[in-house]
Amino acid sequence: MAGNKKNISDAESLTTDIQVKRILSFKDHPFKVIDDENMLELVTSIKTYGIITPVLVRPIGKDCYEMISGHRRLHASELAGLDTIPAIVKNMTDDEAIIAMVNGNVQRENILPSERAFSLKMKWEAIKRQGERTDLNSTSGTECQKLEMKSVGEIFGLKDRQVRKYIRLTELIPELLQLIDERRLGISMGADISFFDKEVQKWLYEYRIENGFLKPSQIEELKRQPNLENMTQYTVIRTINDVLPMKQASGKVTLSEKKLKKFFPSHMSACERERIIITLLENWKKEGQNL
């Protein structure tokens, strides 16, 4: 990524056609560009109608640009065989570019929780750096962080506590984050698990895969453990199993046809078999009472 020094004149923006090969991907951007059905539809649309909405780029050198918003459109244009793409060229510092990149992408439909998590973290860190440069930290640390979180999420309709939960997801091991993207693990539970060390997270992932569930009560129990960092995998599993309700026996007994054939002739009806079994059980009960 280029430095904070602007590379061309301070004109606010310029719209022009730029060669696709001269546009570089935004460094470390968290949004996935996948060749799926939606991408094929976008390619078809571009072949038919062209690029309707220009992408947003910033200049980072002579005849070289960095993509801010429009990675999917750029990729689809390449697949469609376009040499150039309409773009809005705008001078931005690194932090301005990060904020614009997140704002331009995070409201996209079908965005994954992991994409939202890492993008919000990038924006939060950029806002923190801007705050340091404008003496925002003259307020208390807590008040400063509240202002930063509000700034991160307000454009997306997210409250600061929601932003905090998403940012916590970036502390998860990749396997757990994948479960959240697949909607097999909730965001709130993922945020809670993120405070555990990576070894415990690994054990919880294995438990979720083997058992098919992780319950909030189990995570809450682990949070109450004063020496969780010293617990072994065995004690962690035993702890979360101990909070599960005990399964009660139903009292139902089933006798298969194979078992009954050992004691009854094949021509005997089910009613006759049942009558004999009941009689034998009554006699067994009487004998037990007489002991």
Secondary structure, DSSP 8 states (H G I E B T S, - for coil): ---SS--S---S-EEEEEEGGGEE--TT-------SHHHHHHHHHHHHH--SS-EEEEEEETTEEEEEE-HHHHHHHHHTT-SEEEEEE----HHHHHHHHHHHHTTSTT--HHHHHHHHHHHHHHHHHHHHHTTGGGS-HHHHHHHHHHHHHGGGT--HHHHHHHHHGGGS-HHHHHHHHTTSS-HHHHHHHTTS-HHHHHHHHHHHHHHS---HHHHHHHHT-TTGGG--HHHHHHHHHHTS------------HHHHTTTS-TTS-HHHHHHHHHHHHHHHHHHHHH-
